[in-house]
Amino acid sequence: MTRKLALVGIGKIALDQHVPSIAASSDWELAATVSRHGSVEGVEAFTDINRLLTERPDIEMISLCVPPGPRYAYAVAALNAKRHVMLEKPPGATLAECHALDALARKQGVTLYATWHSRMAAKVPQAKSFLAGKTVRKARITWKEDVRYWHTGQNWIWQPGGLGVFDPGINALSIATEILPHPFFLSDAKLEFPENSATPIAARMDFSFENGAVMDVEFDWRQEGRQTWDIEVETEDGQLLISNGGADLAINGVAQDADGSDDDLDGEYPRLYARMAELITAGQSEVDLTPLVHVADAFLRGDRLITEAFHW
């Protein structure tokens, strides 16, 4: 059965990932959009979500791609109208908002899905399977990319609630919390804030496991040339490297095949929409806030270091 959805927030991520994923899906039809500035050719466009919810009762799911700051109000409106809601990452500007949305979805009897697209990368399930039941000795995350390439002109990322380098960094944490067999906890953080920004451009963090193992984490938005998205894990039974944002995997230095899945990142968003259809069919929600908890901890415990101003 094909279900109708509305996409709210027609920016870069919506046009690059959500729209083509929906178009290729056998589960979903893009029936409407809500945006003050963008639209999708051939799709009914609204500028107000309340008007959409009133005029299109046939639309059962709302996919929210607006920045975290205004997302809560959109989600509340949709949930109160008894529509299923899918949240882009991060699921909200604060943990309190996310918990409130979870409670409201349960009250209304609809599905709420807090998505983490990097968990849907091709090699994540295989990495999780290898690490299951093993003891981590040490781990390292290196997540460096060029903000000027990936986020040009998106000034909201430098404003309160925009997360700065944690906008991509939370992708790394979403993979780590999915594949590592034991929880980990922040012990130290140093966050570099440009002198003209309210959010950090780089972060270095130390995490620890209950067995005493440590994980070093480095996020940086000033990388030029080759982008780095790597997670390395050493266990008593060997070493794992999941790289290219989860698209590539090596175990003990040997590259692993994809077992029939894509070798790149193109399948992440199609898998999110397939999962949303499964959750609705099962009458379930999925709201794992663990990656956002680690980001909140970094802001709570991190030393604030001022660095040179950032300019596009």
Helices and strands as residue ranges (DSSP letters): E 3-8, H 12-13, I 14-18, H 19-23, E 28-34, E 44-46, H 49-55, E 61-64, H 68-80, E 84-87, H 95-108, E 112-114, G 117-120, H 124-131, E 136-144, H 147-150, G 155-158, H 166-179, E 184-194, E 202-209, E 214-220, E 228-235, E 238-243, G 244-246, E 248-251, E 254-255, H 268-282, H 290-301, E 303-307
